[in-house]
Structures are given as structure tokens and as C-alpha cells.
Amino acid sequence: MTLAPSSRTQRPVRVRRHDPALQPMIVIWEATRACQLACRHCRAEAAPGRNPFELTTDEATNLMKEVLSFGKPAPIFIISGGDCFERDDLFEIAKRGVDMGLHVAVSPSGTKKLNRESLKRLQDAGVNVISLSLDGATIESHDGFRQIPGTYENTIGGWEAARELGMKVQLNSVVARHNVMELPDIAKLVKDLGVMTWSGFLLVPTGRGVDLGALNAQECEDVLNVFYDMGETIPVKTTEGHHFRRVSIQRHVLAEAGIDPVEAMKLGPLYQALREKSESLGLLDGGRRRRPPINVSSGNGFVFINHVGQVTPSGFLEVPAGNVRDSSIVDIYRNSELFTGIRRPDFLEGKCGRCEYNTVCGGSRSRAYNSTGNIYAEEPLCVYEPGTFPLADEVSALFRANAPHQR
């Protein structure tokens, strides 16, 4: 494998410009758990009907006002679900948020409600970013996973309609055993249809996804390295795959040294198979500036509010620190024991506690908690043994060069 030197002017990991202990970069509000789909991995275990105790229109408005009080720049406010299109007041809530100065994005499900008309109504309300999910490259694999016929066509149709309207699209794809060899095919769709970002979601065992079939740690390492390879062709990132930041740093350093990562990082047969398929599909051609992953994770630049107002570090880490109906989200985020603790690398245990990358990675706290019951346990799907990377001095020099920007 031939390696080209990477740019020394580009950081392998982006860091936040503002203190994540004071304000999040992303706020996700689960507007409802109502959804007409029955996806096999659903963390929310969504149901057809709405919960009568969901936040009301006015309560949602008050929540958005609170989010603005974090300060400038305002966090990105994402309205999610379930399926947020199940709420008749979605367009009014989105418009109120935009009018008060929030950057509002929407994450709908792939139902018939995802159509050009509904997207145009969102756009008229001031929303120009949506997030869609595609978990298979074919009708058979995606609809089999989502368990409702037509979701693939609804998703592709919504994607194309959004692009025609000039909206930006983030595409999300679960990474699990059933579809891992289809990831290059999904990436080819991303390249052909165009997205703002493609995010690979490393499965967290929660909700219906407990027994779905997550990859093992070595397989995850292989997938993350293929994502890195694709990064000069398509804008790829990860969700609950925080060790992609460690991979990005290591691959950056290896490229600078002209060292093949297969031996240095002990990559396995899944990496070789996915790389060969990606190459055959023209996904390793390069030509675009690599988008480095950003140092944001559960409770550390990110906060989640569920349908009944409970505040948690993530939708996959359902440990409430308070409720917006009786507490300030700003106070919960900045001062609660759960949130202040999750932002401390020195609280991490096992390999994560010893790891030299824990200030930029820290592992998935959601996966650690759902796997062990301990928020601070080591990341179960990381194969890396702390201190074993062969170019440790070069990594240390890279950290020192970015020291003013690291937290």
C-alpha cells in the first residue's frame, strides 16, 4: 500500500473553540418516541402512538430559550425522535427556534411523511439541515433492518428531494454485522448523491439493539481505518466511535513517516476486504480535503433531552441528571455530578484510564455503561493497548503542538 505524506498544516482531530464544560456544541431534543417504523436497533423502542407527557409546544419553546442562554455561538439544536414528523407542531417549533436565533436541524424517519412537501415546509420555517438514516445499500437489506417495506425508497426519495431544495443532508448508517460488507456500497451512494456528512454509528447495546450483533473490537478497528481511507473522497465521521480520533491521529503520524498502517496497527482481514471493495468502487481516489473528527462526546460538548424532558449525556446513555420541567438545562449541563464527572478523563477506568489518547477520545461512555453498568469503564470495542503505538514520540510532539487548543 503506497502512502502519500499528509498535510502538516491540518490537524488530525478538530477541537472545540469554546469550553465544553460551559456550553455544548450540539443539543438533541427527542420530540417524540412515536414512529411508524420498528427498527431493529432503536434505542428509544419507539411506538406508534405519542406519549401524553411529551413536552408541549410552549415547553419546547422554553427549552430553546434556555439553550440560547448557554451563550454564543448558540449550540446546534437538533429535533429528533422517534419520528419528529409525528408531531403536528414540528414546523411551528422549528420556526420559533429559528426566529429566536437557533441553528435548528431535524432528524426524521424514512416514512411517507418524509417527502418534498414536508421538507419544503421545514425549509420555509428556516431549517436547512436534515439527518437521515440508511442502514443498507439495497432495498432488501435496509428494509429488512427497518422492518417496514418502503423505507429505503422513502429515504432515498427524501434525500434526493432535500438536495433538490438546496438543503444539507447528514446521512447516518449503523455499523453492525448484518451490513458491514455493504459499507462501501453505502459510501458509493454518498459519493454519487452527495451529503454534508456521512456518519457511521458503532452500535450501542441499548433498546432493541441489545442483541443485534455488534462487531468485535478488532473488526471495529478495521472499519474505522477504512473510514479514514475514505476520508479524502467522502466526508465521513462516526457516532459512538470516539476512538476514530485516536485512529486519525495514528494514521496521520504514520503517513508523515511513510509507514504502512496494516503492520503498524495490526489491521485484520476485514480491513483488507473493505479496503479492496472501497478501492474497486472508486472510494479511495482522494482529491478532497480530509475532514478531521471533532472532539465532542456524551456530556462533553453534547447533551440530550428526551421526550418527557429528562436530560442525559446522550440518547444512548439513559441516566438522567435532571428534567427541564423543573431545572435549568444550563445548570444541569454545567454543574450536575453526572455531567461534570463524565468530562473528567482522570475518572476513566481500565484501558481508557491509562490511555495516552483519553483527552481526545475517552471511549464511548454510552457503550461502557450499557455493557457494564459503569459509566467510567473502558471502551469495550477498542482494541488498542495503551502505550503500544510505535511512534509515541511523534504523537507526543503532535499533542504539544496543539496544546493551547486541547482540553
C-alpha positions as CSV (number, residue, x, y, z in Angstrom):
1,M,0.0,0.0,0.0
2,T,1.5,3.3,-1.1
3,L,1.2,6.2,1.3
4,A,1.4,9.9,0.4
5,P,2.6,12.3,3.1
6,S,-0.3,14.1,4.7
7,S,-0.5,17.9,5.2
8,R,1.3,19.2,8.2
9,T,-1.0,22.2,8.3
10,Q,-4.1,20.2,9.0
11,R,-4.8,18.8,12.5
12,P,-5.9,15.1,12.6
13,V,-8.6,16.0,15.2
14,R,-10.6,19.2,15.4
15,V,-11.0,20.7,18.9
16,R,-13.7,23.0,20.1
17,R,-13.0,26.7,20.3
18,H,-15.3,27.1,23.3
19,D,-15.0,25.5,26.7
20,P,-17.2,22.3,26.6
21,A,-17.7,22.5,30.3
22,L,-19.7,25.7,29.8
23,Q,-21.6,25.1,26.6
24,P,-22.4,22.1,24.4
25,M,-21.8,22.2,20.7
26,I,-24.9,20.0,20.0
27,V,-28.2,19.7,21.8
28,I,-30.6,17.0,20.7
29,W,-34.2,17.0,21.7
30,E,-36.2,13.8,21.2
31,A,-39.5,15.5,20.4
32,T,-41.5,12.2,20.5
33,R,-41.0,8.5,20.6
34,A,-43.9,8.0,18.2
35,C,-42.8,6.3,14.9
36,Q,-44.4,4.1,12.3
37,L,-41.2,2.1,11.9
38,A,-39.9,-0.8,14.1
39,C,-36.2,-0.6,13.5
40,R,-34.1,-3.5,14.9
41,H,-31.6,-1.2,16.6
42,C,-33.9,1.5,18.0
43,R,-32.6,2.9,21.3
44,A,-36.0,4.6,22.0
45,E,-38.0,1.4,21.4
46,A,-40.4,3.7,19.5
47,A,-44.1,3.0,19.4
48,P,-46.9,4.0,17.0
49,G,-48.6,6.4,19.4
50,R,-47.5,9.6,21.1
51,N,-46.8,9.8,24.9
52,P,-49.3,12.3,26.5
53,F,-46.4,13.5,28.8
54,E,-44.2,14.8,25.9
55,L,-43.0,18.4,26.2
56,T,-45.7,20.7,24.8
57,T,-45.2,23.3,22.1
58,D,-44.6,26.0,24.7
59,E,-42.4,23.8,26.9
60,A,-40.3,23.1,23.8
61,T,-40.1,26.9,23.1
62,N,-38.9,27.5,26.7
63,L,-36.3,24.8,26.2
64,M,-34.9,26.5,23.1
65,K,-34.8,29.8,25.0
66,E,-32.7,28.0,27.7
67,V,-30.4,26.6,25.1
68,L,-29.7,30.1,23.8
69,S,-28.7,31.1,27.2
70,F,-25.6,28.9,27.0
71,G,-24.2,31.8,25.1
72,K,-22.7,32.4,21.6
73,P,-22.2,30.7,19.4
74,A,-25.5,29.1,20.0
75,P,-25.5,25.3,20.1
76,I,-26.9,23.4,17.1
77,F,-30.4,22.3,18.1
78,I,-31.5,19.0,16.6
79,I,-35.1,17.9,16.7
80,S,-35.2,14.1,16.7
81,G,-37.4,11.2,17.6
82,G,-39.0,8.6,17.1
83,D,-40.2,10.4,14.1
84,C,-40.4,14.1,14.7
85,F,-42.9,14.3,11.8
86,E,-45.4,12.6,14.1
87,R,-45.7,16.0,15.9
88,D,-48.1,18.3,14.1
89,D,-46.4,21.3,15.8
90,L,-43.0,20.4,14.4
91,F,-43.0,23.2,11.9
92,E,-44.1,25.8,14.4
93,I,-41.5,24.7,16.9
94,A,-38.8,24.8,14.3
95,K,-39.8,28.3,13.1
96,R,-39.8,29.6,16.7
97,G,-36.3,28.2,17.2
98,V,-35.0,29.8,14.0
99,D,-36.7,33.1,14.7
100,M,-35.0,33.3,18.1
101,G,-31.6,32.7,16.6
102,L,-31.0,28.9,16.9
103,H,-29.5,26.8,14.3
104,V,-32.2,24.2,14.0
105,A,-31.8,20.8,12.3
106,V,-34.3,18.0,12.0
107,S,-33.8,14.2,12.0
108,P,-37.0,12.5,10.6
109,S,-37.6,8.8,9.9
110,G,-37.9,7.2,6.5
111,T,-41.7,7.1,6.3
112,K,-44.1,8.5,3.7
113,K,-44.1,11.7,5.7
114,L,-40.6,12.3,4.5
115,N,-41.4,13.9,1.2
116,R,-40.8,17.1,-0.8
117,E,-43.8,18.9,0.6
118,S,-42.8,18.3,4.3
119,L,-39.2,19.2,3.6
120,K,-40.3,22.4,1.8
121,R,-42.4,23.3,4.9
122,L,-39.3,22.8,7.1
123,Q,-37.2,24.9,4.7
124,D,-39.9,27.7,4.8
125,A,-39.6,27.5,8.6
126,G,-35.9,28.2,8.3
127,V,-34.5,24.7,8.6
128,N,-31.8,23.8,6.0
129,V,-30.2,20.8,7.5
130,I,-31.7,17.3,8.0
131,S,-30.3,14.0,9.1
132,L,-31.4,10.7,7.5
133,S,-30.6,7.1,8.2
134,L,-29.6,4.5,5.6
135,D,-28.5,1.1,7.0
136,G,-28.2,-0.9,3.9
137,A,-27.2,-0.3,0.3
138,T,-30.2,-2.2,-1.1
139,I,-34.0,-2.3,-0.6
140,E,-33.7,-5.8,0.8
141,S,-31.0,-5.0,3.4
142,H,-32.3,-1.6,4.6
143,D,-36.0,-2.6,4.7
144,G,-35.1,-5.8,6.4
145,F,-33.3,-3.9,9.1
146,R,-36.0,-1.3,9.4
147,Q,-38.7,-4.0,9.2
148,I,-41.1,-1.9,7.2
149,P,-41.3,-2.2,3.4
150,G,-40.7,1.1,1.5
151,T,-38.3,2.8,4.0
152,Y,-35.4,2.5,1.6
153,E,-37.3,4.3,-1.2
154,N,-38.7,6.8,1.2
155,T,-35.2,7.6,2.5
156,I,-33.6,7.9,-0.9
157,G,-36.6,10.0,-2.1
158,G,-36.3,12.3,0.8
159,W,-32.5,12.5,0.3
160,E,-33.0,13.5,-3.3
161,A,-35.8,16.0,-2.5
162,A,-33.7,17.7,0.1
163,R,-30.8,18.0,-2.2
164,E,-33.1,19.5,-4.9
165,L,-34.3,22.0,-2.4
166,G,-30.8,23.0,-1.6
167,M,-30.9,21.5,2.0
168,K,-27.8,20.0,3.6
169,V,-28.1,16.3,4.4
170,Q,-26.2,14.2,7.1
171,L,-26.6,10.5,6.4
172,N,-26.3,8.1,9.3
173,S,-25.6,4.3,8.9
174,V,-25.5,1.8,11.7
175,V,-22.3,-0.4,11.6
176,A,-23.2,-3.9,12.6
177,R,-22.6,-7.5,11.5
178,H,-25.6,-7.6,9.1
179,N,-24.3,-4.7,6.9
180,V,-20.6,-4.3,7.4
181,M,-19.6,-5.6,4.0
182,E,-22.2,-3.1,2.5
183,L,-20.5,-0.1,3.9
184,P,-18.5,0.6,0.8
185,D,-21.7,0.4,-1.3
186,I,-23.4,2.9,1.0
187,A,-20.4,5.1,0.7
188,K,-20.7,4.9,-3.1
189,L,-24.3,6.2,-2.8
190,V,-22.9,9.0,-0.5
191,K,-20.4,9.9,-3.2
192,D,-22.9,9.8,-6.0
193,L,-25.8,11.6,-4.3
194,G,-23.8,14.0,-2.1
195,V,-24.1,14.7,1.6
196,M,-22.7,17.2,4.1
197,T,-21.5,14.3,6.3
198,W,-21.8,10.5,6.4
199,S,-21.7,9.2,9.9
200,G,-21.0,5.5,10.8
201,F,-22.8,4.6,14.0
202,L,-21.0,1.9,16.0
203,L,-23.9,0.1,17.6
204,V,-24.5,0.7,21.3
205,P,-26.3,-2.2,23.1
206,T,-29.5,-0.5,24.2
207,G,-33.2,-0.6,23.4
208,R,-33.9,-3.1,20.6
209,G,-30.3,-3.1,19.6
210,V,-29.1,-5.2,22.6
211,D,-28.9,-8.5,20.6
212,L,-28.4,-7.1,17.1
213,G,-24.8,-8.2,16.5
214,A,-22.2,-5.6,17.1
215,L,-18.7,-6.1,15.7
216,N,-15.9,-7.1,17.9
217,A,-13.1,-4.7,18.8
218,Q,-10.7,-5.8,16.0
219,E,-13.4,-5.5,13.5
220,C,-14.3,-2.0,14.7
221,E,-10.6,-1.1,14.3
222,D,-10.6,-2.3,10.8
223,V,-13.8,-0.4,9.9
224,L,-12.5,2.8,11.5
225,N,-9.3,2.6,9.4
226,V,-11.4,2.1,6.2
227,F,-13.4,5.2,7.2
228,Y,-10.1,7.0,7.5
229,D,-9.1,5.8,4.0
230,M,-12.4,7.1,2.5
231,G,-11.9,10.5,4.1
232,E,-10.2,12.1,1.1
233,T,-13.1,11.1,-1.1
234,I,-16.3,11.5,1.1
235,P,-17.0,13.4,4.3
236,V,-17.0,10.6,6.8
237,K,-17.4,10.7,10.6
238,T,-18.5,8.4,13.4
239,T,-21.2,8.3,16.1
240,E,-20.3,6.5,19.3
241,G,-17.0,5.6,17.7
242,H,-14.8,8.1,19.6
243,H,-11.7,6.0,19.1
244,F,-11.8,7.2,15.4
245,R,-10.0,10.2,16.8
246,R,-7.2,8.0,18.1
247,V,-7.1,6.2,14.7
248,S,-7.0,9.6,12.9
249,I,-4.0,10.7,14.9
250,Q,-2.1,7.5,14.5
251,R,-2.8,7.3,10.7
252,H,-1.7,11.0,10.4
253,V,1.6,10.3,12.1
254,L,2.2,7.1,10.1
255,A,1.5,8.9,6.9
256,E,4.0,11.6,7.8
257,A,6.6,8.8,8.4
258,G,5.7,6.9,5.3
259,I,4.8,3.8,7.2
260,D,2.2,1.2,6.1
261,P,-0.6,1.1,8.8
262,V,-1.5,-2.5,8.2
263,E,1.5,-3.8,10.1
264,A,2.0,-0.9,12.5
265,M,-1.7,-1.0,13.6
266,K,-2.1,-4.8,13.2
267,L,-5.1,-4.4,11.0
268,G,-7.1,-7.5,10.2
269,P,-8.7,-9.3,7.3
270,L,-11.9,-7.2,7.5
271,Y,-9.8,-4.1,6.8
272,Q,-8.2,-5.7,3.7
273,A,-11.6,-6.9,2.4
274,L,-13.3,-3.5,2.9
275,R,-10.4,-1.6,1.5
276,E,-10.3,-3.7,-1.6
277,K,-14.0,-3.2,-2.2
278,S,-13.7,0.5,-1.5
279,E,-10.9,0.8,-4.0
280,S,-12.9,-1.0,-6.7
281,L,-15.8,1.4,-6.2
282,G,-13.5,4.5,-6.6
283,L,-13.8,5.5,-2.9
284,L,-10.0,5.9,-2.3
285,D,-9.3,8.3,-5.2
286,G,-8.6,11.3,-2.9
287,G,-8.9,14.8,-4.1
288,R,-10.9,16.4,-1.2
289,R,-9.6,17.8,2.0
290,R,-10.0,15.3,4.8
291,R,-12.5,16.4,7.4
292,P,-10.9,15.5,10.8
293,P,-13.2,14.2,13.6
294,I,-14.2,16.7,16.3
295,N,-13.6,16.2,20.0
296,V,-17.2,16.1,21.1
297,S,-18.8,13.2,23.1
298,S,-21.6,12.4,25.5
299,G,-21.9,15.2,28.1
300,N,-18.8,16.8,26.8
301,G,-20.0,19.2,24.1
302,F,-23.2,17.1,23.7
303,V,-26.5,16.9,25.6
304,F,-29.7,15.1,25.0
305,I,-33.3,15.9,26.2
306,N,-35.8,13.1,25.9
307,H,-39.5,13.3,25.0
308,V,-40.6,13.9,28.6
309,G,-37.8,16.4,29.4
310,Q,-35.2,14.3,31.1
311,V,-31.6,15.5,30.5
312,T,-29.0,12.9,29.8
313,P,-25.4,13.0,28.3
314,S,-26.6,11.1,25.2
315,G,-29.7,9.3,23.9
316,F,-27.7,6.1,24.3
317,L,-26.8,6.8,27.9
318,E,-30.2,7.0,29.6
319,V,-29.0,8.1,33.0
320,P,-31.0,11.3,33.8
321,A,-29.3,14.2,35.6
322,G,-32.5,16.3,35.9
323,N,-35.6,17.4,34.0
324,V,-36.1,20.6,32.1
325,R,-39.6,20.9,33.5
326,D,-38.1,21.7,36.9
327,S,-34.5,22.6,36.4
328,S,-32.3,24.7,34.1
329,I,-30.6,22.7,31.3
330,V,-27.7,25.1,31.6
331,D,-27.3,24.3,35.3
332,I,-27.7,20.6,34.7
333,Y,-25.1,20.6,32.0
334,R,-22.6,22.7,33.8
335,N,-22.9,21.6,37.4
336,S,-24.6,18.2,37.8
337,E,-22.4,15.4,39.2
338,L,-23.1,13.2,36.2
339,F,-22.0,15.8,33.6
340,T,-19.0,17.1,35.5
341,G,-17.8,13.6,36.1
342,I,-18.2,12.4,32.5
343,R,-15.9,15.3,31.4
344,R,-13.0,14.1,33.6
345,P,-10.5,11.8,31.9
346,D,-9.0,11.0,35.3
347,F,-12.2,9.3,36.3
348,L,-11.9,6.7,33.4
349,E,-11.0,3.2,34.4
350,G,-9.3,0.2,32.7
351,K,-7.5,0.8,29.4
352,C,-9.3,4.2,28.9
353,G,-7.9,5.4,32.2
354,R,-4.3,4.5,31.1
355,C,-4.6,5.6,27.5
356,E,-2.5,8.4,26.2
357,Y,-5.4,9.4,23.9
358,N,-8.0,9.7,26.6
359,T,-8.2,13.5,26.5
360,V,-9.2,13.4,22.8
361,C,-11.1,10.1,22.8
362,G,-12.3,8.8,26.2
363,G,-14.2,6.0,24.6
364,S,-18.0,5.6,24.3
365,R,-19.4,6.2,27.8
366,S,-22.7,5.0,26.4
367,R,-21.3,1.7,25.4
368,A,-19.3,1.3,28.6
369,Y,-22.4,1.9,30.7
370,N,-24.8,-0.3,28.7
371,S,-22.2,-3.1,28.6
372,T,-21.0,-3.0,32.2
373,G,-23.3,-0.7,34.2
374,N,-20.3,1.6,34.9
375,I,-20.1,4.9,33.1
376,Y,-16.3,5.1,33.6
377,A,-15.5,1.5,32.5
378,E,-13.2,1.1,29.5
379,E,-14.5,1.2,25.9
380,P,-15.5,-2.4,25.1
381,L,-14.9,-2.0,21.3
382,C,-11.4,-0.6,21.3
383,V,-8.6,-3.0,20.5
384,Y,-5.8,-0.6,21.3
385,E,-3.4,-1.3,24.2
386,P,-2.2,2.0,25.7
387,G,1.5,2.7,25.0
388,T,1.9,0.3,22.1
389,F,1.9,2.7,19.2
390,P,5.4,2.6,17.6
391,L,5.7,6.4,17.0
392,A,4.8,7.6,20.5
393,D,7.3,10.5,20.4
394,E,5.7,11.8,17.2
395,V,2.3,11.6,18.8
396,S,3.5,13.5,21.9
397,A,5.0,16.2,19.6
398,L,1.7,16.5,17.8
399,F,-0.1,16.9,21.2
400,R,2.4,19.6,22.3
401,A,1.9,21.5,19.0
402,N,-1.8,21.6,19.7
403,A,-1.6,22.1,23.4
404,P,-3.2,25.6,23.5
405,H,-6.2,24.1,21.8
406,Q,-6.5,20.9,23.8
407,R,-8.7,20.4,26.9
